[in-house]
Amino acid sequence: MSEPNTPDTPQENAVTPEVPSGPYVYDYAASPQRQIVMPKTVPLPSLKTYQAEVVAAAAADEAKWQKQLADFEVAKAKAEAEGKDAPKLPVRAVPRKDDNDMKTPWPVEAKDADLLKLQELLGDKVEEIFEQAGELVCQVKKEAILDALKVCRDDVSLKYEMLADQSATHYPAAKDFAFSVVYHLTSISRCKRLRLRILIPEGFSPESACSEYPSANWMEREIYDMLGIRFLNHPDMTRILCPEDWEGYPLRKEYPTVGWGQRDIDFREDRGGVLNRLAMEKAGQMGINLKQPKAD
């Protein structure tokens, strides 16, 4: 008779919990919600990408139809050999007419005079121009962004005097680039907007726009703080939101939404509320009543 298993006796064929492997798991045993699922697609707005998707979808539809015809011929030959009635001829599906008022704003070819003017002035420095949802997009080579900004600001027919915003996005699933940096320009005198865009790989440092638009100073510091993109010739390339010793860049897709844990405070065992009060005092939350009110 076999001896019963005791807690100290290791069992054979014991099933151990599977821990996902990968570089983006932070203390999985203690914080499973910090596991990250990286995106597999690149939702980058682009006319070339959209046209390639349309061609690929048409090719897939044609391949599906040819397979239906081939299957019909096989079924027809089999029915004739067995002396049965021939199957019905397949009918190709026709897309339904969409009468919905909400239409998807797909990218279209550029017809705006500003985009055509930029392509004429910058030449081969322009990679792509298109319009989408009423927005003008000009994508230039990453090394030519400063030249493009100078043209947009100084050309008399463009006159984009203000850099209204500067943003960046992380695309970890892309092949030839890792980030997009977008410069949102505004022409106050002409009441018009334009978006300049560059696509950069990991580790590339584009030229700072501060020499052309001083408002880029804090915007580029925020991009560096949130995504880790450094800008050359910036007057003060330091963090602006996170502390200098902060680990990682919070707007990257590899960064968990609950954070890496640099500021985790566990109050589960703080039943008296002492740690909670001390934390609020350290954080400067003096607007909250930290002392129990007493009746006079």
Protein Blocks (a to p, Z undefined) as FASTA:
>chain_A
ZZdddfklccehiacddddedjkbghkllmmmlpccddfbdcddcfklmmmmmmmmmmmm
mmmmmmmmmmmmmmmmmmmmnopacddddddddddddfbfbdcddddddfbfklmmmmmm
nommpmbdcdeehiacddddfklmmmmmmmmmmpmklopabcfbacddddfkbmkbcbdc
ddddddfklopaddddddddehiacddfklmmmmlmmmmmmmmmmnopacehiablcdfk
bcfklgcjfkbmklcfkbnolmgccfklmmnommmmmmmmmnopakbcfbdcddZZ
